[in-house]
Amino acid sequence: MRRAEGASACQAVLGCMTGGGVDARHLERLGIEGRQNGRQSAGEHRLSGAWQHLSPACPRGAARHLLMPRRCAVSRARRCLVMSASEDEMFARWQEWVPKINTSVVRLWYHREVWQQTRDLLTREHQRYGSDGIFLRAFSKMYVDSQAVALRRLADPGRDVVSFARLLRHMHKNPSVLSRERFLQICEELAPEWSEDLARYQNEIYDRYAGSGRDELDRSLLERDLGQLYSDASKVVKFANKTVAHLDRRPFEGEVTYGELARVVDDVTTLWRRYYWLITGADEAWPPSIAGDPVAPFRAALDARASSTPSPAPAGWPTALQVGIAGARGLLTAANGVTNTLARLLRCPLRGS
C-alpha cells in the first residue's frame, strides 16, 4: 500500500512541477518537508525519505528530478564563483599581453616610417652621390624581412606564444570575460571625473563590440575580425615562412609588393587599435611621434676610409647604438667588399628636403 501511495504521490508531484509549484501534501506523502503555507517553488523543496517510497511506476530518475533544481542552484553558485575567479585571472593575462602586442604593432609602423623616409631621401638624391642602389637594396631587403616576420608573429595562433591572433581566439572562446561591467569599471578608473554622460558614451562604445544592451562580446564580430587578421596577413606569412624564417624546397611562387606590405601594416594596425581601446579603456594618439630624425646619419659627411676598427667588448660586439660614428667608420672599413659606391654615399651630405 505504501508503494502504491508513493507512486501516486510521485506522479502528482511531477505533474505539479510542470506548473511551476509543488503541493506540500504530496511532498509530505513522499517524506519531503514543505513550507507551512502549503505551496512552494520547485527549487526550494528538500528530499528526506523519497527514495524509500519509490515504486517501479516512479523511476529513480523522477526523484532525482525533484532534487535537480536545488542541486543546480548550488552548482550554478559554485560555478559562478569559479568562473569569476578564472575570468579575473584570464583578463589579467590579457592585460599582460597587451603591451607586448602593442609594442610589436608600433614597431611595424615605426620601421615603415624609417624605411620610407630613407628611401625617399636616397632616391631623390641618388644623382648627387652616383649610387647604383646597392645600399638601398640591402636596406630594403632588411626592412621587408623584418616586417614579414613581425606580421607572422602577430598572426601566430599557437598556444605557447603571445600574439594578436591568440588574443582574439581567447576572446572568442571566452566572450564573457570582458563584460560590459568590467569595461565600464576600467573606463571609470581611468576617467578623472566619471559622469552619466561619460558612462552613456562608453556604453555606446561597448555596443559596437557586443550589440545594444548585451553584457558580453559578440562572438560573430570576434570571429570576423580574427578571419580578417588571417586574411590580411596570409600572403605575407606565407612569404615569411618560405623565404625568411625557413629555406623551403618549394619556393614562394607569388610576390609581395611594397604597397601590399604597407596596406597589411595599416589594416593590422587599425584592427589592433580597436581591441587595444577595448581592453585598456584608453585610445592612444596615432600615429605616434618619432623622437629624433631617422635620416640624420645621411645629413653629415662620413669618411669610410678611416682605419680604426672597434675591438670586441667583453660581452661581445657592441650594439648599433653603442658603436657611434667612429665605430661605424671602422666597421665599414672592415667590410672590404663595399668600397667605392658606399664610400661616396657616406661622404656626400644629403639634403632632407
Number of C-alpha atoms within 10 A of each C-alpha: 6 13 15 15 16 24 21 19 21 26 16 16 23 20 13 15 17 10 10 11 17 25 19 20 17 22 25 16 19 26 18 17 18 21 12 8 8 11 15 16 15 22 18 16 20 16 17 13 15 20 15 12 18 23 17 9 14 19 13 13 9 16 18 14 13 23 17 15 16 16 14 12 13 12 13 12 12 12 12 12 12 12 14 14 11 13 16 15 13 17 18 11 12 18 14 12 17 20 13 13 19 17 10 19 22 16 14 22 18 17 15 18 14 15 20 15 14 20 17 13 17 23 12 14 18 15 10 13 18 13 19 12 14 11 15 16 12 10 14 16 12 12 17 21 16 16 22 26 18 19 26 23 19 23 24 18 19 11 8 8 14 20 24 28 21 20 22 20 16 17 21 19 13 16 18 17 23 21 16 21 12 17 21 19 14 16 20 17 11 13 13 8 8 12 11 8 9 15 15 12 12 17 17 15 16 22 18 12 20 21 15 12 11 13 18 21 23 18 16 12 15 20 16 11 16 21 14 15 22 19 13 21 23 16 20 24 23 17 23 23 17 16 17 16 15 10 11 11 8 8 10 14 8 9 10 12 11 11 9 14 19 14 13 21 22 16 14 21 18 13 15 19 16 12 17 18 14 18 17 16 19 14 12 10 7 10 9 10 8 10 6 7 11 16 18 11 13 19 15 14 14 20 20 23 14 16 14 15 15 16 11 9 9 7 6 8 12 15 9 9 7 10 15 11 13 16 18 20 22 20 18 21 20 17 9 8 8 14 13 10 15 18 19 18 23 19 17 18 17 22 13 16 6
